[in-house]
């Protein structure tokens, strides 16, 4: 397995795969590294300058050695989503021994970047297109159970949800904020999280992308394309909608009016697709519970990226994430014990 630190070596390594993917003769391509958000994978754009080259570009995804075994899962989830009508990149070819996948190029414009500079009307337009893809996952993608897709054998059950909050405890409370918890204190934290995890795990389960946010959604050729879906699993209905609308500083960008409008759009689209009314109040409350769990998990990831991987660029996302969940944690009785501990351990927590 090549670790892909030398681009010239990588280019030589990938040439046989490219020749396999594209039958027409091509010259030597240009290889450009791409940002990969918080992923452990590396990405490169491959570009040909010959006018006859179609496609002119593609994306090379390079897996770290410990992720090579995940390639079949990636391909199976991609196939399931494409069959469900979700806009995911085509797979041109793979080289499993080297951990390489050659993918369709969706360009460089993320939904998150577009939201930063667009008008309110344009933000709503692209937000609605992103919601449309969630609706496909929640209707066709959920109902069309595919025995070859690993997402249908995984779920946001209590152990999984709790493990994500324990990850937050380890990397944010202990790693970032330097609270050395005794075993008893760790058990108390887990006990405070368990009612929330049990509530979420008990809900009807839908196909969840699991990391559906504006940095994994690309605007390309008048539509949106969906990336980083390999960790898909079943979970509570609002999960991907909440992930889209509350990740990092998104609530500040969209504003309360935008958040409410896009949440309402999802409900309307699901009602139209399923031919039945959703209990809107119950959906909003469940969305709040999902947001608390999801945001704490995200803070744990931001802390991990700084403390363990030395990537400080994720730290600015912690304050707005806390700002969003603070009133939610204080609002619901089931979160009372968790709220007490968060006030105790989190230096940025203020009522």
Secondary structure, 3 states (H helix, E strand, C coil): CCCCCCHHHHHHHHHHHHHHHCCCCCCCCEEEEECCCCCCCEEEEEECCCCCCCCCEEEEEECCHHHHHHHHHHHHHHHHHHHCCCCECCEEEEEHHHCEEEECCCCCCEHHHHHHHCCHHHHHHHHHHHHHHHHHHHCHHHHCCCCCCHHHHCECCHHHHHHHHHHHHHHHHHHHCCCCCCHHHHHHHHHHHHHHHHHHHCCCEEEECCCCCCCCEEEECCEEEECCCCCCEEEECCHHHHHHHHCCCHHHHHHHHHHHHHHHHHHHHHHHHHCCCCCHHHHHHHHHHHHHHHHHHHHHHHHHHHHCCCCHHHCHHHHHHHHHHHHHHHHCHHHHHHHHHHHHHCCCCCC
